[in-house]
Amino acid sequence: MPARSYSDGHPIEHDGKEWVCSDTKKPIDHVGCYDCGLEYKDPAWIEAVIPDKIWNAIRPDGCDEGCGLLCITCISRRLEKKGYKKVPVWLCGIEPLRSMSGDPGDCDNIDILREYEAL
């Protein structure tokens, strides 16, 4: 499913150059965190991926399953409010940072996910 824009909730996609509305293909002015407004293109943005089941429990209101956009700080705040602990997170390579955790499908990451699911 496509991500959703911060400002109006329309489905968006990246066309290789910029973020555009999936329906109209018009450029989107602001793509960022639903809670704090941090822009996706800001160097402070850290790409974080959490398991779908947990994401769907904390995703922004009005977003379809699997959709929405939150910065890592706001993800953490929502997890805390819902009482989640030790949620597996993958930090993806967004310049200037590079994740050391590897691909979510790596054996070590799968073991971490299985350990979490067993809690």
C-alpha positions as CSV (number, residue, x, y, z in Angstrom):
1,M,0.0,0.0,0.0
2,P,1.3,3.5,-0.6
3,A,2.3,5.9,2.1
4,R,-0.1,8.7,3.1
5,S,0.7,12.4,3.1
6,Y,0.9,14.3,6.3
7,S,-1.3,17.2,5.3
8,D,-4.4,15.7,3.7
9,G,-4.4,11.9,3.9
10,H,-4.4,11.2,0.2
11,P,-2.4,8.2,-1.0
12,I,1.1,9.2,-2.3
13,E,4.0,7.6,-4.0
14,H,7.5,8.5,-5.0
15,D,8.0,8.7,-8.7
16,G,11.8,8.6,-8.6
17,K,12.1,12.4,-8.3
18,E,9.5,13.6,-5.9
19,W,6.5,12.6,-3.8
20,V,3.2,12.8,-5.9
21,C,-0.5,12.1,-5.2
22,S,-1.2,8.5,-6.4
23,D,-4.5,9.6,-8.0
24,T,-3.6,12.9,-9.7
25,K,0.2,12.5,-10.0
26,K,0.5,16.1,-8.7
27,P,3.5,16.9,-6.5
28,I,3.0,16.8,-2.7
29,D,4.3,19.9,-0.8
30,H,4.7,18.2,2.5
31,V,5.4,14.6,3.4
32,G,6.1,14.0,7.1
33,C,5.2,12.8,10.5
34,Y,1.5,12.9,11.3
35,D,2.2,13.7,15.0
36,C,5.0,16.2,15.0
37,G,5.2,17.3,11.3
38,L,8.9,16.5,10.9
39,E,9.5,16.4,7.1
40,Y,10.5,13.1,5.5
41,K,13.3,14.9,3.7
42,D,14.8,16.4,6.9
43,P,18.2,15.0,7.7
44,A,16.9,14.2,11.2
45,W,14.5,11.7,9.8
46,I,15.5,8.1,10.6
47,E,13.7,5.4,8.6
48,A,12.2,2.9,11.0
49,V,10.2,-0.2,10.2
50,I,8.3,-2.2,12.8
51,P,6.2,-5.4,12.4
52,D,2.9,-4.8,10.6
53,K,0.8,-6.1,13.4
54,I,2.2,-3.5,15.8
55,W,2.2,-0.7,13.2
56,N,-1.5,-1.3,12.6
57,A,-2.2,-0.9,16.3
58,I,-0.4,2.6,16.4
59,R,-0.9,3.9,12.9
60,P,-2.3,7.4,12.5
61,D,-6.1,7.8,12.6
62,G,-7.8,7.7,9.3
63,C,-5.0,5.7,7.6
64,D,-5.7,2.3,5.9
65,E,-4.0,-0.8,7.3
66,G,-0.3,-0.7,6.6
67,C,-0.3,3.0,5.8
68,G,0.7,6.2,7.5
69,L,3.9,8.0,8.3
70,L,5.4,8.6,11.8
71,C,9.0,9.6,12.7
72,I,10.9,7.2,15.0
73,T,10.3,9.5,18.0
74,C,6.5,9.5,17.5
75,I,6.5,5.8,16.9
76,S,8.2,5.3,20.2
77,R,5.7,7.7,22.0
78,R,2.7,5.8,20.5
79,L,4.3,2.4,21.5
80,E,4.8,3.7,25.1
81,K,1.2,4.9,25.3
82,K,-0.1,1.5,24.2
83,G,2.2,-0.3,26.6
84,Y,4.4,-2.1,24.1
85,K,7.9,-3.2,25.2
86,K,10.9,-4.5,23.2
87,V,9.3,-4.0,19.8
88,P,11.7,-5.1,17.0
89,V,12.7,-2.2,14.8
90,W,14.7,-2.1,11.6
91,L,16.6,1.1,10.9
92,C,16.9,1.5,7.1
93,G,19.7,3.2,5.3
94,I,18.8,6.8,4.9
95,E,21.7,9.1,4.1
96,P,23.8,10.0,5.9
97,L,23.1,6.9,8.1
98,R,23.5,3.3,7.2
99,S,21.8,0.5,9.1
100,M,24.1,-2.2,10.6
101,S,21.2,-4.5,11.2
102,G,21.0,-5.9,7.7
103,D,18.0,-7.0,5.9
104,P,14.8,-7.8,7.9
105,G,15.0,-11.3,6.4
106,D,18.4,-12.1,7.8
107,C,18.5,-15.0,10.2
108,D,19.5,-12.9,13.2
109,N,16.6,-10.5,12.6
110,I,14.1,-13.4,12.2
111,D,15.3,-14.8,15.5
112,I,14.7,-11.5,17.2
113,L,11.2,-11.3,15.7
114,R,10.4,-14.9,16.8
115,E,11.6,-14.1,20.3
116,Y,9.3,-11.0,20.4
117,E,6.3,-12.9,19.0
118,A,6.8,-15.5,21.8
119,L,6.4,-12.9,24.6
